[in-house]
Every structure is written in structure tokens, then in C-alpha cells.
Amino acid sequence: MPRWFLFTVLAVLCWGLWAIVSKLIGESITAAQSQALSTLGLIPVMLALARSKKLSSTGNRRRGAVNGFLAGALTCAGNVAYYHALNAGGKASTVVPLTALYPLVTIVLAVVILGERLNKIQLGGIALSLAAICLFNVSSVEGVMNPWLMFALIPVGLWGFSGLLQKVSTNDVSGELSTLWFLAAFVPASVLLLILQPLAGPVPVKVWILVTALGLFFSVGNLAILLAFASAGKASIISPLASLYPLVSVPVAILFLGETITPRETAGIVAALVSAAALAWETQPPENRKP
């Protein structure tokens, strides 16, 4: 079993838990404050990475660092929109599968910029992802827009572009060094967010625990995904596989958060998950196939 696959499974588990924790925080603090305070959970991972002996480069070190930092900045902005989607009335069981379609953007960019190729099954996955967006988009036969949808679609674009930058970054530097720069982008962003939206009063201990867990699950998941990229995995394969984290978060949301879903939302969830699986379907080129 390839190393990149094992790292990707770890990312799925961490991000699945991250998606649930962000819902548990609720409206006790704003989306921007959640993102800012969750930086506490990133610090242990950053300190461990800073002591790593694998902070190496195989190409342009500055370019790899810049791409990793930019990827972190885009992801941070996408996270704020994601948290806001949950606070704006979106259920974890529906917001999570919809935002998990971000690999659609990564794949299109990887094909256009990196020259990676898609097979017919992956093309079908793209069609299914568009169908899933439509199913989540319409809340009634009149076609009323869900109030949280706009905020849920923002991270799809930002995380998708970030995924490409992460892959490009690991072409120049190690996965550990790329992750360190990726997470470093969250520190100044958190300071800026707290300046724009300062805390109104003391934060409950429970919220401190949740935001720390939020950052920890998020950072470990990103370390795992960057190690997967650095282990010769394709961006167009790893990103869709990692987006299957709703397989962890959706059952938890239904069983433990008491969420219910409509038949339309169920169809959207199924379409999103099948789409992610299809996008991850890699076929060997004819010259590499066994006779």
C-alpha cells in the first residue's frame, strides 16, 4: 500500500473530526474568532515541525515557501467562510459534503496548469459534483437559495486553489517544510481577524477546548495531506480522496448531533460522495497496463 494513501486516510479522519468540532462551537463566538483562536491548536504541530530534521528542499526553497504560505492564507480565508456557513443555519450533514467538492477546482487547475489528465470516470465525477451543488442549492421547488449556500461555496474555490499550491510547493520543498509555511500563514491572519473582530468578553473553558481541538485536527490533517503530496501522489488523486472526510463527519452529525436530512439533501450527499470517489479513480496509461 503506497505511503501517500496511508497519509491521505489519516487526513480524512482528522478533517472528519475537524468538521464536527467546528459545528459544536456554535454561535458562542463568530466565525472569524473561531478561526483566530483555533491557531492555538496549530502551535504544537508547528513546534514539532520546526524541530524536524526533514525541513529540506529539492528545488527553489523560496518558491516552495511562498507557495506553501499562500496556500495557508487561502485556506484560512476559506475556513472563515465555512464556519460562517455553519453559523448561518447550515447543517454539518449538508455543509460538509458540499464543501468537500473543493477538489473539483484542484483537478481542473491541475489539468490546465500541471498537465495532469482525467479519465472518463473522473469526468463523470465532475458532472456528479455539479449535480450535487444543484441539489444543495434549491431548498424548494420554487428554487429558493439556501442562506448558507454562498458561504459554503466560497471555501470550495479557495480550498481548491490552495490544494494546487500545496502540491506545487512540495515539488520544491519537503512536505514538512511546506506544512510549516502553510500553518505559519494562520498566525498573522489570526491577529488580523482578532483586530477586526475583538472578543466581547471572556471565552468559556469549553470553547477554548473546542477551538484548540479544531486547530489540532486541522493542522494534523494538513500535515498528512502534504506528506501524501511529497510521497509522489498526484494532486488530482489525493485531493478527491481526502475530500471523503464527510464519510466520518456526516454519520457523527446525524447520530450524535441529532441532525436530520431531507430526501433532496440525502441525494446531494450521495452525489457529492460518489463524485469524490469517482474523481479519485485513477487508471493506468495503456503502456503501463499488464498484458
For each residue, the residues with C-beta under 8 A, 3 or more apart:
1: 5 6
2: 5 6 231 232 233
3: 6 7 227 228 231
4: 7 8 227 228 229 231 232 233 238
5: 1 2 8 9 228 233 241
6: 1 2 3 9 10
7: 3 4 10 11 224 225 227 228 231 233
8: 4 5 11 12 224 225 228 233 238 241 242
9: 5 6 12 13
10: 6 7 13 14 220 221 224
11: 7 8 14 15 221 222 224 225 228 242 245
12: 8 9 15 16 241 242 244 245 247 248
13: 9 10 16 17 221 245 248
14: 10 11 17 18 217 218 220 221 224
15: 11 12 18 19 217 218 221 242 245 248 249
16: 12 13 19 20 245 246 247 248 249 252
17: 13 14 20 21 213 217 248 249
18: 14 15 21 22 214 217 218 221 245
19: 15 16 22 23 92 96 245 246 248 249
20: 16 17 23 24 92 249 252 253 257
21: 17 18 24 25 210 213 214 217
22: 18 19 25 34 82 83 86 92 214
23: 19 20 26 86 92 253 257
24: 20 21 210 257
25: 21 22 28 29 34 83 207 210 211 214
26: 23 87
27: 87
28: 25 203 204 207
29: 25 33 34 37 199 203 207 211
30: 33 34 87 197
31: 34 35 80 81 82 83 84 86 87
32: 35 36 80 193 196 197
33: 29 30 36 37 193 194 197 199
34: 22 25 29 30 31 37 38 83 211 214
35: 31 32 38 39 76 79 80 83 186 189 190 193
36: 32 33 39 189 190 191 193 194 197
37: 29 33 34 40 190 203 207 208 211
38: 34 35 41 42 211 212 214 215 218
39: 35 36 42 43 186 187 190 215
40: 37 43 208 211 212 215
41: 38 44 45 211 212 213 214 215 216 217 218 219
42: 38 39 45 46 183 186 187 215 216 218 219
43: 39 40 46 47 215
44: 41 47 48 216
45: 41 42 48 49 179 183 216 219 220 223
46: 42 43 49 50 180 183 184 219
47: 43 44 50 51
48: 44 45 51 52
49: 45 46 52 55 176 177 179 180 183 223
50: 46 47 55 180
51: 47 48
52: 48 49 55 176
53:
54: 174 175 176 177
55: 49 50 52 173 174 176 177 180
56: 173 174 177
57: 60 61 64 172 173 174 177
58: 171 172 173 174
59: 63 64 171 172 173
60: 57 63 64 172
61: 57 64 65 172 173
62: 65 66
63: 59 60 66 67 172
64: 57 59 60 61 67 68 169 170 171 172 173 177 178 181
65: 61 62 68 69 169 173 177 181
66: 62 63 69 70 181
67: 63 64 70 71 165 166 168 169 172 178
68: 64 65 71 72 165 166 169 173 177 178 179 180 181 182
69: 65 66 72 73 181 182 184 185
70: 66 67 73 74 162 165 185
71: 67 68 74 75 162 163 165 166 169 182 185
72: 68 69 75 76 162 181 182 183 184 185 186
73: 69 70 76 77 185 189
74: 70 71 77 78 158 159 161 162 165
75: 71 72 78 79 158 159 162 182 185 222
76: 35 72 73 79 80 185 186 189
77: 73 74 80 81 154 158 189
78: 74 75 81 82 102 154 155 157 158 159 162
79: 35 75 76 82 83 155 218
80: 31 32 35 76 77 83 84 193
81: 31 77 78 84 85 151 152 154 155 158
82: 22 31 78 79 85 86 95 99 151 152 154 155
83: 22 25 31 34 35 79 80 86 87
84: 31 80 81 87 88 151
85: 81 82 88 90 95 99 148 149 151 152 155
86: 22 23 31 82 83 90 92 95 148
87: 26 27 30 31 83 84
88: 84 85 147 148 151
89: 146 147 148
90: 85 86 94 95 146 148 149 151 152
91: 94 95 253 259 261 265
92: 19 20 22 23 86 95 96 249 250 253 257 259
93: 96 97 249 250 253 254 259 261 265 269
94: 90 91 97 98 136 261 265 268 269
95: 82 85 86 90 91 92 98 99 148 152
96: 19 92 93 99 100 245 246 249 250 253
97: 93 94 100 101 132 246 250 268 269 272 273
98: 94 95 101 132 133 136 149 152 153 156 268 272
99: 82 85 95 96 102 152 155 156 159
100: 96 97 103 243 244 245 246 272 273 276
101: 97 98 104 129 132 133 156 243 272 275 276
102: 78 99 105 106 155 156 157 158 159 160 163 239 243
103: 100 106 107 160 163 236 239 240 242 243 276 279
104: 101 107 108 126 129 156 160 275 279
105: 102 108 109 156 157 159 160 161 163 164
106: 102 103 109 110 160 161 163 164 167 235 236 239
107: 103 104 110 111 116 118 122 126 235 236 239 240 279
108: 104 105 111 112 160
109: 105 106 112 113 114 160 161 164
110: 106 107 113 114 116 164 167 234 235 236
111: 107 108 114 115 116 117 118 236
112: 108 109
113: 109 110 164
114: 109 110 111 164 167 168 235
115: 111
116: 107 110 111 234 235 236
117: 111
118: 107 111 122 123 126 236
119: 122 123 281 282 283
120: 123 124
121: 124 125 278 281 283
122: 107 118 119 125 126 236 278 279 281
123: 118 119 120 126 127
124: 120 121 127 128 278
125: 121 122 128 129 240 274 275 276 277 278 279 281
126: 104 107 118 122 123 129 130 275 279
127: 123 124 130 131
128: 124 125 131 132 271 272 274 275 278
129: 101 104 125 126 132 133 271 272 275 276 279
130: 126 127 133 134
131: 127 128 134 135 271 275
132: 97 98 101 128 129 135 136 268 269 271 272 275
133: 98 101 129 130 136 137 153
134: 130 131 137 138
135: 131 132 138 264 265 267 268 271
136: 94 98 132 133 146 149 152 265 268
137: 133 134 143 145 146 149
138: 134 135 141 143 144 145 264
139: 144 145 146 264
140: 143 144
141: 138
142:
143: 137 138 140
144: 138 139 140
145: 137 138 139 149 150
146: 89 90 136 137 139 149
147: 88 89
148: 85 86 88 89 90 95 151 152
149: 85 90 98 136 137 145 146 152 153
150: 145 153 154
151: 81 82 84 85 88 90 148 154
152: 81 82 85 90 95 98 99 136 148 149 155 156
153: 98 133 149 150 156 157
154: 77 78 81 82 150 151 157 158
155: 78 79 81 82 85 99 102 152 158 159
156: 98 99 101 102 104 105 152 153 159 160
157: 78 102 105 153 154 160 161
158: 74 75 77 78 81 102 154 155 161 162
159: 74 75 78 99 102 105 155 156 162 163
160: 102 103 104 105 106 108 109 156 157 163 164 239
161: 74 105 106 109 157 158 164 165
162: 70 71 72 74 75 78 158 159 165 166
163: 71 102 103 105 106 159 160 166 167 235 239
164: 105 106 109 110 113 114 160 161 167 168 235
165: 67 68 70 71 74 161 162 168 169
166: 67 68 71 162 163 169 170 178 182 225 226 229 235
167: 106 110 114 163 164 170 171 229 235 238
168: 67 114 164 165 171 172
169: 64 65 67 68 71 165 166 172 173 178 181 182 226
170: 64 166 167 173 174 175 178 226 229 230
171: 58 59 64 167 168
172: 57 58 59 60 61 63 64 67 168 169
173: 55 56 57 58 59 61 64 65 68 169 170 177 178 181
174: 54 55 56 57 58 170 177 178 230
175: 54 170 178 179 223 226 227 228 229 230 231
176: 49 52 54 55 179 180 223 226 227
177: 49 54 55 56 57 64 65 68 173 174 180 181
178: 64 67 68 166 169 170 173 174 175 181 182 226 229 230
179: 45 49 68 175 176 182 183 219 222 223 226 227
180: 46 49 50 55 68 176 177 183 184
181: 64 65 66 68 69 72 169 173 177 178 184 185
182: 68 69 71 72 75 166 169 178 179 185 222 226
183: 42 45 46 49 72 179 180 186 219 222
184: 46 69 72 180 181 187
185: 69 70 71 72 73 75 76 181 182 188 189
186: 35 39 42 72 76 183 189 190
187: 39 42 184 190 191
188: 185 191 192
189: 35 36 73 76 77 185 186 192 193
190: 35 36 37 39 186 187 193 194
191: 36 187 188 194 195
192: 188 189 195 196
193: 32 33 35 36 80 189 190 196 197
194: 33 36 190 191 197 198 199
195: 191 192 198
196: 32 192 193
197: 30 32 33 36 193 194
198: 194 195
199: 29 33 194 202 203
200:
201:
202: 199
203: 28 29 37 199 207 208
204: 28 207 208
205: 208 209
206: 209 210
207: 25 28 29 37 203 204 210 211
208: 37 40 203 204 205 211 212
209: 205 206 212 213
210: 21 24 25 206 207 213 214
211: 25 29 34 37 38 40 41 207 208 214 215
212: 38 40 41 208 209 215 216
213: 17 21 41 209 210 216 217
214: 18 21 22 25 34 38 41 210 211 217 218
215: 38 39 40 41 42 43 211 212 218 219
216: 41 42 44 45 212 213 219 220
217: 14 15 17 18 21 41 213 214 220 221
218: 14 15 18 38 41 42 79 214 215 221 222
219: 41 42 45 46 179 183 215 216 222 223
220: 10 14 45 216 217 223 224
221: 10 11 13 14 15 18 217 218 224 225 242 245
222: 11 75 179 182 183 218 219 225 226
223: 45 49 175 176 179 219 220 226 227
224: 7 8 10 11 14 220 221 227 228
225: 7 8 11 166 221 222 228 229 238 242
226: 166 169 170 175 176 178 179 182 222 223 229 230
227: 3 4 7 175 176 179 223 224 230 231
228: 3 4 5 7 8 11 175 224 225 231 233 238 242
229: 4 166 167 170 175 178 225 226 233 235 238
230: 170 174 175 178 226 227
231: 2 3 4 7 175 227 228
232: 2 4
233: 2 4 5 7 8 228 229 237 238
234: 110 116 237 238 282
235: 106 107 110 114 116 163 164 166 167 229 238 239
236: 103 106 107 110 111 116 118 122 239 240 279
237: 233 234 240 241 280 282
238: 4 8 167 225 228 229 233 234 235 241 242
239: 102 103 106 107 160 163 235 236 242 243 279
240: 103 107 125 236 237 243 244 276 277 278 279 280
241: 5 8 12 237 238 244 276 280
242: 8 11 12 15 103 221 225 228 238 239 245
243: 100 101 102 103 239 240 246 276 279
244: 12 100 240 241 247 273 276 277 280
245: 11 12 13 15 16 18 19 96 100 221 242 248 249
246: 16 19 96 97 100 243 249 250 269 272 273
247: 12 16 244 250 251 273
248: 12 13 15 16 17 19 245 251 252
249: 15 16 17 19 20 92 93 96 245 246 252 253
250: 92 93 96 97 246 247 253 254 269
251: 247 248 254 255
252: 16 20 248 249 255 256 257
253: 20 23 91 92 93 96 249 250 256 257 259
254: 93 250 251 257 258 259 260 261
255: 251 252
256: 252 253
257: 20 23 24 92 252 253 254
258: 254
259: 91 92 93 253 254
260: 254
261: 91 93 94 254 265 266 269
262: 265 266
263: 266 267
264: 135 138 139 267 268
265: 91 93 94 135 136 261 262 268 269
266: 261 262 263 269 270
267: 135 263 264 270 271
268: 94 97 98 132 135 136 264 265 271 272
269: 93 94 97 132 246 250 261 265 266 272 273
270: 266 267 273 274
271: 128 129 131 132 135 267 268 274 275
272: 97 98 100 101 128 129 132 246 268 269 275 276
273: 97 100 244 246 247 269 270 276 277
274: 125 128 270 271 277 278
275: 101 104 125 126 128 129 131 132 271 272 278 279
276: 100 101 103 125 129 240 241 243 244 272 273 279 280
277: 125 240 244 273 274 280 281
278: 121 122 124 125 128 240 274 275 281
279: 103 104 107 122 125 126 129 236 239 240 243 275 276
280: 237 240 241 244 276 277
281: 119 121 122 125 277 278
282: 119 234 237
283: 119 121
284: 288 289
285: 288 289
286: 289
287:
288: 284 285
289: 284 285 286
290:
291:
